[in-house]
């Protein structure tokens, strides 16, 4: 299974009527990324059939300027990482590839597609210092990886890192970090609503409005109104 074969297969799904997704969804800062014209559903379908692709070939996909090809690369990585019986050595190689080529994971949806399985799952029973390093990065996508990766822990009922990293990122200047922080503390709140309320009791008055709005989305109407009225205007 090669990168060339993947791109050729993906090319059979190109549609001239498909909207320019790079223009609509790509928020990265490179000017070369462009759309291939393939629906994401088809990207995921093809990626699943290439789950045995070697990491060296996946890295070639990451080098592509085609938005959907890079999405295919992170999707293959995600499908690989979801395998319960994946050897630890291969899981570590996926982890390293993700971090070493974060320069090509330069959009919110690349991060969201793979980070919590590739990064979070690998770190489940390991020290998580790398997430705190990423949270302090100047690279917005690395900062997003820090919080999104904790979704794997949330699903296990392990909420500490989500709230700790949320505190680090709470006053971030980037809208896509504000939204991510709000989204993931909301998810943590589904596991422990009292923990979310404690966080909001301490931070609602100063946190970005968009973060607060995402965070309270699943709370009761009464709680939602109380926290939104306490939050700062933006």
PAPA-327707 format. One record per residue: x, y, z of N, C-alpha, C in turn; residue number from 1. Coordinates in steps of 0.02 Angstrom, whole numbers, plus 50000, padded with zeros to 5 digits. Layout:
REM PAPA-327707
+-------+-------+-------+-------+-------+-------+-------+-------+-------+-----+
|   n.X |   n.Y |   n.Z |  ca.X |  ca.Y |  ca.Z |   c.X |   c.Y |   c.Z |   i |
+-------+-------+-------+-------+-------+-------+-------+-------+-------+-----+
|     X |     Y |     Z |     X |     Y |     Z |     X |     Y |     Z | NUM |
...
+-------+-------+-------+-------+-------+-------+-------+-------+-------+-----+
END
This chain:
REM PAPA-327707
+-------+-------+-------+-------+-------+-------+-------+-------+-------+-----+
|   n.X |   n.Y |   n.Z |  ca.X |  ca.Y |  ca.Z |   c.X |   c.Y |   c.Z |   i |
+-------+-------+-------+-------+-------+-------+-------+-------+-------+-----+
| 50042 | 49941 | 50000 | 50000 | 50000 | 50000 | 50044 | 50062 | 50000 |   1 |
| 50039 | 50101 | 49948 | 50083 | 50159 | 49940 | 50042 | 50223 | 49939 |   2 |
| 50078 | 50279 | 49950 | 50046 | 50344 | 49947 | 50017 | 50357 | 49877 |   3 |
| 50054 | 50336 | 49827 | 50031 | 50346 | 49758 | 49966 | 50308 | 49745 |   4 |
| 49962 | 50247 | 49769 | 49901 | 50208 | 49761 | 49842 | 50240 | 49797 |   5 |
| 49855 | 50266 | 49855 | 49802 | 50299 | 49893 | 49776 | 50359 | 49855 |   6 |
| 49820 | 50401 | 49830 | 49799 | 50461 | 49794 | 49762 | 50442 | 49730 |   7 |
| 49786 | 50391 | 49696 | 49751 | 50369 | 49635 | 49681 | 50344 | 49651 |   8 |
| 49674 | 50307 | 49706 | 49608 | 50282 | 49726 | 49563 | 50340 | 49746 |   9 |
| 49590 | 50387 | 49783 | 49551 | 50445 | 49804 | 49529 | 50486 | 49743 |  10 |
| 49572 | 50487 | 49692 | 49557 | 50524 | 49632 | 49495 | 50499 | 49595 |  11 |
| 49477 | 50437 | 49606 | 49417 | 50409 | 49573 | 49353 | 50438 | 49603 |  12 |
| 49359 | 50472 | 49660 | 49301 | 50501 | 49693 | 49295 | 50577 | 49682 |  13 |
| 49341 | 50604 | 49643 | 49339 | 50677 | 49631 | 49275 | 50696 | 49595 |  14 |
| 49245 | 50750 | 49620 | 49183 | 50775 | 49590 | 49190 | 50850 | 49578 |  15 |
| 49175 | 50872 | 49517 | 49179 | 50943 | 49501 | 49128 | 50984 | 49540 |  16 |
| 49076 | 50952 | 49565 | 49024 | 50988 | 49602 | 49040 | 50994 | 49676 |  17 |
| 49093 | 50960 | 49699 | 49111 | 50963 | 49769 | 49137 | 51033 | 49786 |  18 |
| 49110 | 51065 | 49838 | 49133 | 51132 | 49857 | 49207 | 51133 | 49874 |  19 |
| 49237 | 51192 | 49868 | 49308 | 51201 | 49884 | 49316 | 51200 | 49960 |  20 |
| 49331 | 51141 | 49987 | 49334 | 51134 | 50060 | 49394 | 51171 | 50089 |  21 |
| 49448 | 51177 | 50051 | 49506 | 51213 | 50077 | 49488 | 51286 | 50090 |  22 |
| 49449 | 51315 | 50045 | 49429 | 51384 | 50054 | 49381 | 51392 | 50113 |  23 |
| 49340 | 51341 | 50124 | 49288 | 51345 | 50176 | 49314 | 51327 | 50245 |  24 |
| 49357 | 51276 | 50249 | 49374 | 51248 | 50314 | 49447 | 51254 | 50335 |  25 |
| 49491 | 51264 | 50286 | 49563 | 51265 | 50303 | 49582 | 51331 | 50334 |  26 |
| 49610 | 51329 | 50394 | 49629 | 51389 | 50431 | 49704 | 51394 | 50441 |  27 |
| 49741 | 51350 | 50407 | 49814 | 51351 | 50414 | 49843 | 51413 | 50380 |  28 |
| 49908 | 51422 | 50390 | 49940 | 51483 | 50365 | 49984 | 51471 | 50304 |  29 |
| 49977 | 51412 | 50271 | 50015 | 51403 | 50209 | 49969 | 51418 | 50150 |  30 |
| 49998 | 51442 | 50098 | 49959 | 51465 | 50040 | 49954 | 51411 | 49986 |  31 |
| 49985 | 51353 | 49998 | 49987 | 51301 | 49946 | 49931 | 51250 | 49951 |  32 |
| 49901 | 51243 | 50010 | 49849 | 51192 | 50019 | 49789 | 51207 | 49976 |  33 |
| 49766 | 51157 | 49940 | 49709 | 51165 | 49896 | 49665 | 51103 | 49898 |  34 |
| 49603 | 51110 | 49876 | 49556 | 51054 | 49877 | 49569 | 51006 | 49820 |  35 |
| 49554 | 50943 | 49833 | 49557 | 50890 | 49783 | 49488 | 50881 | 49751 |  36 |
| 49435 | 50898 | 49789 | 49367 | 50890 | 49763 | 49336 | 50823 | 49781 |  37 |
| 49352 | 50798 | 49842 | 49327 | 50734 | 49865 | 49289 | 50744 | 49931 |  38 |
| 49230 | 50714 | 49937 | 49192 | 50718 | 49999 | 49231 | 50685 | 50055 |  39 |
| 49226 | 50713 | 50115 | 49262 | 50684 | 50172 | 49238 | 50613 | 50186 |  40 |
| 49174 | 50599 | 50175 | 49149 | 50532 | 50185 | 49187 | 50481 | 50142 |  41 |
| 49203 | 50502 | 50081 | 49241 | 50458 | 50036 | 49314 | 50454 | 50058 |  42 |
| 49341 | 50509 | 50084 | 49409 | 50508 | 50109 | 49415 | 50456 | 50165 |  43 |
| 49368 | 50458 | 50212 | 49370 | 50411 | 50268 | 49360 | 50339 | 50245 |  44 |
| 49317 | 50330 | 50195 | 49304 | 50262 | 50169 | 49367 | 50234 | 50137 |  45 |
| 49401 | 50274 | 50098 | 49463 | 50250 | 50066 | 49517 | 50239 | 50119 |  46 |
| 49522 | 50285 | 50166 | 49574 | 50279 | 50218 | 49567 | 50213 | 50256 |  47 |
| 49506 | 50192 | 50268 | 49495 | 50131 | 50306 | 49522 | 50070 | 50269 |  48 |
| 49522 | 50073 | 50204 | 49547 | 50016 | 50164 | 49623 | 50016 | 50160 |  49 |
| 49654 | 50072 | 50181 | 49727 | 50077 | 50179 | 49757 | 50075 | 50249 |  50 |
| 49723 | 50043 | 50295 | 49745 | 50043 | 50365 | 49813 | 50009 | 50374 |  51 |
| 49832 | 49966 | 50327 | 49897 | 49932 | 50333 | 49954 | 49971 | 50299 |  52 |
| 49941 | 50032 | 50278 | 49993 | 50072 | 50245 | 50052 | 50084 | 50293 |  53 |
| 50114 | 50074 | 50270 | 50173 | 50088 | 50312 | 50176 | 50162 | 50330 |  54 |
| 50205 | 50177 | 50387 | 50210 | 50246 | 50409 | 50251 | 50289 | 50362 |  55 |
| 50300 | 50259 | 50329 | 50341 | 50297 | 50281 | 50298 | 50322 | 50223 |  56 |
| 50247 | 50284 | 50203 | 50202 | 50305 | 50150 | 50151 | 50356 | 50176 |  57 |
| 50130 | 50348 | 50238 | 50085 | 50397 | 50267 | 50119 | 50465 | 50270 |  58 |
| 50183 | 50466 | 50286 | 50219 | 50529 | 50289 | 50221 | 50562 | 50220 |  59 |
| 50224 | 50522 | 50167 | 50222 | 50550 | 50100 | 50155 | 50584 | 50087 |  60 |
| 50101 | 50554 | 50113 | 50035 | 50586 | 50106 | 50033 | 50653 | 50143 |  61 |
| 50066 | 50656 | 50200 | 50067 | 50718 | 50238 | 50103 | 50773 | 50201 |  62 |
| 50146 | 50756 | 50154 | 50183 | 50806 | 50116 | 50139 | 50837 | 50061 |  63 |
| 50082 | 50807 | 50047 | 50040 | 50830 | 49992 | 50011 | 50899 | 50007 |  64 |
| 50002 | 50938 | 49954 | 49969 | 51003 | 49961 | 49893 | 50997 | 49955 |  65 |
| 49869 | 50936 | 49942 | 49797 | 50924 | 49936 | 49766 | 50913 | 50005 |  66 |
| 49718 | 50954 | 50021 | 49685 | 50953 | 50086 | 49659 | 50883 | 50103 |  67 |
| 49622 | 50853 | 50057 | 49592 | 50788 | 50070 | 49643 | 50732 | 50075 |  68 |
| 49701 | 50740 | 50043 | 49753 | 50688 | 50049 | 49783 | 50690 | 50119 |  69 |
| 49796 | 50750 | 50145 | 49821 | 50754 | 50214 | 49769 | 50729 | 50264 |  70 |
| 49705 | 50744 | 50249 | 49652 | 50717 | 50292 | 49652 | 50641 | 50288 |  71 |
| 49665 | 50614 | 50230 | 49671 | 50541 | 50223 | 49727 | 50513 | 50264 |  72 |
| 49783 | 50548 | 50266 | 49841 | 50526 | 50306 | 49824 | 50522 | 50380 |  73 |
| 49794 | 50575 | 50407 | 49778 | 50574 | 50478 | 49722 | 50524 | 50493 |  74 |
| 49679 | 50512 | 50444 | 49626 | 50462 | 50453 | 49654 | 50392 | 50457 |  75 |
| 49703 | 50377 | 50415 | 49736 | 50312 | 50419 | 49770 | 50304 | 50487 |  76 |
| 49804 | 50358 | 50509 | 49836 | 50356 | 50574 | 49785 | 50342 | 50630 |  77 |
| 49728 | 50374 | 50625 | 49676 | 50365 | 50674 | 49650 | 50294 | 50674 |  78 |
| 49636 | 50267 | 50615 | 49611 | 50198 | 50611 | 49662 | 50149 | 50638 |  79 |
| 49726 | 50162 | 50624 | 49778 | 50118 | 50652 | 49777 | 50120 | 50728 |  80 |
| 49775 | 50182 | 50755 | 49780 | 50191 | 50828 | 49720 | 50162 | 50865 |  81 |
| 49664 | 50156 | 50832 | 49604 | 50128 | 50864 | 49609 | 50052 | 50875 |  82 |
| 49654 | 50020 | 50841 | 49660 | 49947 | 50846 | 49684 | 49928 | 50916 |  83 |
| 49643 | 49890 | 50951 | 49659 | 49872 | 51020 | 49721 | 49828 | 51025 |  84 |
| 49734 | 49788 | 50973 | 49791 | 49742 | 50975 | 49852 | 49770 | 50938 |  85 |
| 49852 | 49835 | 50923 | 49910 | 49864 | 50890 | 49971 | 49858 | 50936 |  86 |
| 50026 | 49831 | 50911 | 50086 | 49825 | 50952 | 50109 | 49893 | 50979 |  87 |
| 50134 | 49893 | 51040 | 50155 | 49955 | 51072 | 50207 | 49992 | 51031 |  88 |
| 50251 | 49955 | 50999 | 50303 | 49987 | 50958 | 50272 | 50027 | 50901 |  89 |
| 50221 | 49999 | 50868 | 50188 | 50034 | 50814 | 50149 | 50094 | 50840 |  90 |
| 50119 | 50087 | 50899 | 50082 | 50143 | 50928 | 50130 | 50201 | 50943 |  91 |
| 50189 | 50184 | 50966 | 50240 | 50235 | 50979 | 50262 | 50268 | 50914 |  92 |
| 50269 | 50229 | 50861 | 50289 | 50257 | 50796 | 50236 | 50305 | 50769 |  93 |
| 50173 | 50289 | 50779 | 50119 | 50334 | 50759 | 50122 | 50399 | 50798 |  94 |
| 50131 | 50392 | 50863 | 50138 | 50449 | 50908 | 50195 | 50495 | 50885 |  95 |
| 50252 | 50465 | 50870 | 50310 | 50504 | 50849 | 50298 | 50537 | 50781 |  96 |
| 50267 | 50502 | 50735 | 50253 | 50531 | 50670 | 50208 | 50592 | 50676 |  97 |
| 50156 | 50586 | 50716 | 50110 | 50642 | 50727 | 50148 | 50703 | 50753 |  98 |
| 50188 | 50694 | 50804 | 50223 | 50751 | 50835 | 50278 | 50778 | 50790 |  99 |
| 50315 | 50732 | 50757 | 50370 | 50754 | 50715 | 50347 | 50791 | 50653 | 100 |
| 50286 | 50776 | 50630 | 50261 | 50809 | 50570 | 50201 | 50854 | 50584 | 101 |
| 50202 | 50883 | 50642 | 50148 | 50929 | 50660 | 50147 | 50990 | 50614 | 102 |
| 50203 | 51001 | 50580 | 50205 | 51056 | 50531 | 50155 | 51045 | 50475 | 103 |
| 50136 | 50982 | 50462 | 50088 | 50967 | 50409 | 50018 | 50956 | 50438 | 104 |
| 50012 | 50953 | 50503 | 49947 | 50948 | 50535 | 49926 | 51018 | 50556 | 105 |
| 49916 | 51060 | 50506 | 49907 | 51131 | 50517 | 49836 | 51154 | 50504 | 106 |
| 49790 | 51117 | 50532 | 49720 | 51138 | 50531 | 49683 | 51105 | 50588 | 107 |
| 49630 | 51136 | 50610 | 49593 | 51110 | 50668 | 49566 | 51040 | 50656 | 108 |
| 49543 | 51025 | 50595 | 49513 | 50959 | 50584 | 49564 | 50903 | 50577 | 109 |
| 49625 | 50919 | 50557 | 49678 | 50868 | 50558 | 49691 | 50847 | 50631 | 110 |
| 49695 | 50897 | 50675 | 49706 | 50884 | 50746 | 49648 | 50843 | 50775 | 111 |
| 49588 | 50866 | 50762 | 49529 | 50833 | 50791 | 49519 | 50763 | 50765 | 112 |
| 49541 | 50750 | 50704 | 49531 | 50684 | 50674 | 49574 | 50631 | 50706 | 113 |
| 49634 | 50649 | 50729 | 49681 | 50596 | 50749 | 49710 | 50603 | 50819 | 114 |
| 49710 | 50662 | 50848 | 49751 | 50672 | 50908 | 49729 | 50630 | 50968 | 115 |
| 49664 | 50623 | 50979 | 49645 | 50589 | 51041 | 49657 | 50514 | 51039 | 116 |
| 49660 | 50485 | 50979 | 49679 | 50414 | 50975 | 49754 | 50405 | 50967 | 117 |
| 49785 | 50446 | 50925 | 49857 | 50437 | 50912 | 49898 | 50462 | 50972 | 118 |
| 49881 | 50519 | 50999 | 49918 | 50547 | 51055 | 49888 | 50525 | 51122 | 119 |
| 49824 | 50539 | 51131 | 49792 | 50523 | 51195 | 49794 | 50450 | 51214 | 120 |
| 49777 | 50406 | 51167 | 49776 | 50335 | 51182 | 49846 | 50310 | 51200 | 121 |
| 49897 | 50335 | 51164 | 49966 | 50313 | 51179 | 49986 | 50334 | 51250 | 122 |
| 49963 | 50392 | 51272 | 49983 | 50418 | 51337 | 49941 | 50393 | 51395 | 123 |
| 49894 | 50350 | 51381 | 49846 | 50329 | 51432 | 49879 | 50308 | 51498 | 124 |
| 49931 | 50267 | 51494 | 49965 | 50242 | 51554 | 50036 | 50268 | 51559 | 125 |
| 50047 | 50328 | 51532 | 50115 | 50355 | 51531 | 50114 | 50427 | 51557 | 126 |
| 50173 | 50454 | 51574 | 50177 | 50525 | 51593 | 50151 | 50568 | 51535 | 127 |
| 50119 | 50623 | 51552 | 50086 | 50664 | 51501 | 50117 | 50734 | 51494 | 128 |
| 50180 | 50738 | 51513 | 50215 | 50802 | 51511 | 50213 | 50835 | 51442 | 129 |
| 50215 | 50793 | 51390 | 50216 | 50820 | 51322 | 50155 | 50863 | 51308 | 130 |
| 50098 | 50846 | 51338 | 50037 | 50886 | 51326 | 50045 | 50956 | 51355 | 131 |
| 50079 | 50962 | 51410 | 50089 | 51027 | 51442 | 50140 | 51068 | 51402 | 132 |
| 50189 | 51034 | 51372 | 50236 | 51068 | 51328 | 50199 | 51094 | 51267 | 133 |
| 50156 | 51053 | 51238 | 50116 | 51074 | 51180 | 50069 | 51132 | 51198 | 134 |
| 50042 | 51130 | 51257 | 49995 | 51183 | 51277 | 50029 | 51251 | 51281 | 135 |
| 50094 | 51251 | 51290 | 50132 | 51314 | 51294 | 50165 | 51332 | 51228 | 136 |
| 50152 | 51293 | 51176 | 50184 | 51305 | 51111 | 50159 | 51369 | 51079 | 137 |
| 50201 | 51399 | 51037 | 50181 | 51457 | 50997 | 50138 | 51435 | 50938 | 138 |
| 50139 | 51371 | 50923 | 50101 | 51344 | 50866 | 50030 | 51329 | 50889 | 139 |
| 49982 | 51362 | 50858 | 49912 | 51355 | 50879 | 49887 | 51283 | 50873 | 140 |
| 49911 | 51247 | 50822 | 49887 | 51178 | 50811 | 49916 | 51131 | 50864 | 141 |
| 49976 | 51144 | 50887 | 50004 | 51105 | 50941 | 49966 | 51118 | 51006 | 142 |
| 49947 | 51180 | 51017 | 49907 | 51196 | 51076 | 49839 | 51160 | 51072 | 143 |
| 49810 | 51158 | 51012 | 49746 | 51123 | 51005 | 49754 | 51048 | 51017 | 144 |
| 49809 | 51020 | 50994 | 49823 | 50949 | 51007 | 49824 | 50936 | 51082 | 145 |
| 49853 | 50982 | 51121 | 49858 | 50972 | 51193 | 49791 | 50960 | 51225 | 146 |
| 49741 | 51000 | 51208 | 49675 | 50993 | 51240 | 49634 | 50938 | 51208 | 147 |
| 49636 | 50932 | 51141 | 49594 | 50882 | 51108 | 49617 | 50811 | 51125 | 148 |
| 49681 | 50801 | 51134 | 49707 | 50735 | 51151 | 49678 | 50708 | 51215 | 149 |
| 49658 | 50753 | 51260 | 49631 | 50731 | 51325 | 49563 | 50698 | 51318 | 150 |
| 49532 | 50701 | 51260 | 49467 | 50670 | 51251 | 49471 | 50594 | 51264 | 151 |
| 49528 | 50565 | 51248 | 49535 | 50493 | 51263 | 49531 | 50481 | 51338 | 152 |
| 49562 | 50525 | 51377 | 49560 | 50518 | 51450 | 49489 | 50530 | 51476 | 153 |
| 49456 | 50579 | 51447 | 49387 | 50594 | 51468 | 49343 | 50532 | 51461 | 154 |
| 49351 | 50498 | 51406 | 49310 | 50438 | 51394 | 49323 | 50384 | 51446 | 155 |
| 49382 | 50387 | 51478 | 49398 | 50339 | 51531 | 49377 | 50365 | 51600 | 156 |
| 49348 | 50425 | 51601 | 49329 | 50456 | 51665 | 49386 | 50490 | 51699 | 157 |
| 49441 | 50501 | 51665 | 49501 | 50533 | 51691 | 49501 | 50606 | 51668 | 158 |
| 49484 | 50652 | 51712 | 49471 | 50721 | 51692 | 49524 | 50771 | 51712 | 159 |
| 49572 | 50751 | 51752 | 49620 | 50799 | 51780 | 49657 | 50839 | 51726 | 160 |
| 49684 | 50804 | 51677 | 49725 | 50839 | 51627 | 49683 | 50887 | 51584 | 161 |
| 49621 | 50869 | 51571 | 49578 | 50913 | 51532 | 49570 | 50980 | 51567 | 162 |
| 49554 | 50979 | 51631 | 49543 | 51042 | 51667 | 49609 | 51080 | 51679 | 163 |
| 49663 | 51044 | 51690 | 49728 | 51077 | 51700 | 49751 | 51112 | 51636 | 164 |
| 49744 | 51078 | 51580 | 49765 | 51108 | 51516 | 49717 | 51163 | 51496 | 165 |
| 49653 | 51155 | 51513 | 49604 | 51208 | 51500 | 49624 | 51272 | 51536 | 166 |
| 49649 | 51265 | 51597 | 49671 | 51325 | 51634 | 49730 | 51359 | 51600 | 167 |
| 49776 | 51319 | 51574 | 49834 | 51347 | 51538 | 49812 | 51386 | 51477 | 168 |
| 49762 | 51359 | 51442 | 49741 | 51388 | 51378 | 49682 | 51436 | 51384 | 169 |
| 49659 | 51448 | 51445 | 49596 | 51482 | 51455 | 49593 | 51551 | 51424 | 170 |
| 49649 | 51586 | 51423 | 49648 | 51654 | 51396 | 49688 | 51659 | 51330 | 171 |
| 49690 | 51604 | 51295 | 49723 | 51603 | 51230 | 49691 | 51654 | 51183 | 172 |
| 49731 | 51682 | 51139 | 49707 | 51735 | 51094 | 49674 | 51707 | 51031 | 173 |
| 49680 | 51642 | 51020 | 49654 | 51613 | 50957 | 49585 | 51583 | 50968 | 174 |
| 49539 | 51602 | 50924 | 49470 | 51580 | 50928 | 49464 | 51504 | 50927 | 175 |
| 49506 | 51470 | 50887 | 49500 | 51397 | 50882 | 49526 | 51361 | 50944 | 176 |
| 49565 | 51395 | 50985 | 49584 | 51368 | 51050 | 49528 | 51381 | 51100 | 177 |
| 49500 | 51441 | 51098 | 49443 | 51456 | 51142 | 49386 | 51406 | 51133 | 178 |
| 49370 | 51391 | 51071 | 49316 | 51344 | 51057 | 49334 | 51274 | 51080 | 179 |
| 49396 | 51254 | 51069 | 49418 | 51187 | 51090 | 49415 | 51179 | 51166 | 180 |
| 49438 | 51230 | 51202 | 49436 | 51226 | 51275 | 49364 | 51219 | 51299 | 181 |
| 49320 | 51260 | 51272 | 49250 | 51256 | 51291 | 49219 | 51188 | 51275 | 182 |
| 49236 | 51162 | 51217 | 49208 | 51098 | 51195 | 49231 | 51041 | 51239 | 183 |
| 49295 | 51041 | 51258 | 49320 | 50983 | 51294 | 49306 | 50986 | 51369 | 184 |
| 49299 | 51045 | 51398 | 49276 | 51045 | 51467 | 49201 | 51029 | 51470 | 185 |
| 49165 | 51045 | 51417 | 49094 | 51024 | 51412 | 49090 | 50947 | 51411 | 186 |
| 49134 | 50915 | 51371 | 49135 | 50842 | 51369 | 49154 | 50813 | 51436 | 187 |
| 49201 | 50844 | 51470 | 49220 | 50821 | 51537 | 49161 | 50828 | 51585 | 188 |
| 49122 | 50881 | 51575 | 49064 | 50892 | 51617 | 49010 | 50840 | 51610 | 189 |
| 49010 | 50806 | 51554 | 48962 | 50751 | 51544 | 48979 | 50693 | 51590 | 190 |
| 49043 | 50687 | 51607 | 49065 | 50635 | 51654 | 49057 | 50656 | 51726 | 191 |
| 49068 | 50721 | 51739 | 49064 | 50746 | 51807 | 49043 | 50819 | 51805 | 192 |
| 48978 | 50830 | 51809 | 48952 | 50898 | 51801 | 48974 | 50943 | 51859 | 193 |
| 48983 | 50915 | 51918 | 49005 | 50956 | 51975 | 49076 | 50983 | 51964 | 194 |
| 49117 | 50943 | 51930 | 49186 | 50965 | 51915 | 49184 | 51023 | 51865 | 195 |
| 49140 | 51018 | 51816 | 49133 | 51073 | 51767 | 49108 | 51136 | 51802 | 196 |
| 49058 | 51128 | 51845 | 49030 | 51187 | 51880 | 49082 | 51219 | 51925 | 197 |
| 49123 | 51178 | 51957 | 49177 | 51205 | 51999 | 49224 | 51247 | 51957 | 198 |
| 49242 | 51222 | 51899 | 49286 | 51258 | 51853 | 49253 | 51324 | 51832 | 199 |
| 49190 | 51321 | 51814 | 49154 | 51381 | 51793 | 49145 | 51431 | 51850 | 200 |
| 49133 | 51406 | 51910 | 49127 | 51451 | 51968 | 49190 | 51492 | 51977 | 201 |
| 49247 | 51464 | 51959 | 49311 | 51498 | 51968 | 49331 | 51540 | 51908 | 202 |
| 49305 | 51525 | 51849 | 49330 | 51558 | 51789 | 49279 | 51591 | 51745 | 203 |
| 49215 | 51581 | 51757 | 49164 | 51607 | 51711 | 49167 | 51682 | 51701 | 204 |
| 49185 | 51718 | 51753 | 49185 | 51791 | 51749 | 49242 | 51819 | 51706 | 205 |
| 49292 | 51778 | 51692 | 49350 | 51804 | 51654 | 49364 | 51767 | 51589 | 206 |
| 49333 | 51709 | 51578 | 49349 | 51670 | 51519 | 49318 | 51700 | 51457 | 207 |
| 49347 | 51687 | 51398 | 49318 | 51712 | 51336 | 49245 | 51691 | 51328 | 208 |
| 49205 | 51735 | 51301 | 49134 | 51722 | 51295 | 49119 | 51658 | 51255 | 209 |
| 49157 | 51648 | 51201 | 49145 | 51589 | 51159 | 49162 | 51525 | 51197 | 210 |
| 49213 | 51526 | 51237 | 49231 | 51468 | 51278 | 49175 | 51451 | 51326 | 211 |
| 49149 | 51503 | 51359 | 49095 | 51494 | 51407 | 49033 | 51466 | 51372 | 212 |
| 49018 | 51494 | 51314 | 48958 | 51471 | 51278 | 48962 | 51397 | 51260 | 213 |
| 49020 | 51375 | 51236 | 49029 | 51305 | 51220 | 49027 | 51261 | 51283 | 214 |
| 49056 | 51286 | 51337 | 49061 | 51247 | 51399 | 48994 | 51233 | 51431 | 215 |
| 48948 | 51280 | 51427 | 48883 | 51273 | 51463 | 48829 | 51242 | 51419 | 216 |
| 48846 | 51223 | 51359 | 48797 | 51201 | 51310 | 48751 | 51146 | 51334 | 217 |
| 48776 | 51099 | 51374 | 48737 | 51042 | 51396 | 48711 | 51049 | 51468 | 218 |
| 48722 | 51107 | 51499 | 48697 | 51117 | 51566 | 48622 | 51133 | 51565 | 219 |
| 48591 | 51132 | 51622 | 48520 | 51150 | 51626 | 48511 | 51223 | 51606 | 220 |
| 48450 | 51240 | 51588 | 48435 | 51308 | 51567 | 48452 | 51358 | 51622 | 221 |
| 48437 | 51339 | 51684 | 48450 | 51384 | 51741 | 48525 | 51395 | 51749 | 222 |
| 48564 | 51341 | 51748 | 48637 | 51348 | 51755 | 48667 | 51385 | 51697 | 223 |
| 48643 | 51371 | 51638 | 48669 | 51404 | 51578 | 48659 | 51480 | 51584 | 224 |
| 48599 | 51500 | 51602 | 48585 | 51572 | 51608 | 48626 | 51604 | 51663 | 225 |
| 48636 | 51567 | 51718 | 48676 | 51595 | 51774 | 48748 | 51607 | 51754 | 226 |
| 48778 | 51558 | 51720 | 48848 | 51566 | 51701 | 48857 | 51617 | 51645 | 227 |
| 48811 | 51617 | 51598 | 48818 | 51665 | 51543 | 48809 | 51736 | 51567 | 228 |
| 48766 | 51746 | 51616 | 48756 | 51813 | 51643 | 48817 | 51836 | 51685 | 229 |
| 48853 | 51786 | 51713 | 48912 | 51802 | 51752 | 48973 | 51815 | 51708 | 230 |
| 48972 | 51786 | 51647 | 49030 | 51792 | 51603 | 49039 | 51862 | 51576 | 231 |
| 49101 | 51876 | 51556 | 49116 | 51942 | 51529 | 49087 | 51949 | 51459 | 232 |
| 49071 | 52009 | 51441 | 49047 | 52023 | 51373 | 49107 | 52026 | 51326 | 233 |
| 49095 | 52008 | 51263 | 49151 | 52010 | 51214 | 49126 | 52042 | 51150 | 234 |
+-------+-------+-------+-------+-------+-------+-------+-------+-------+-----+
END
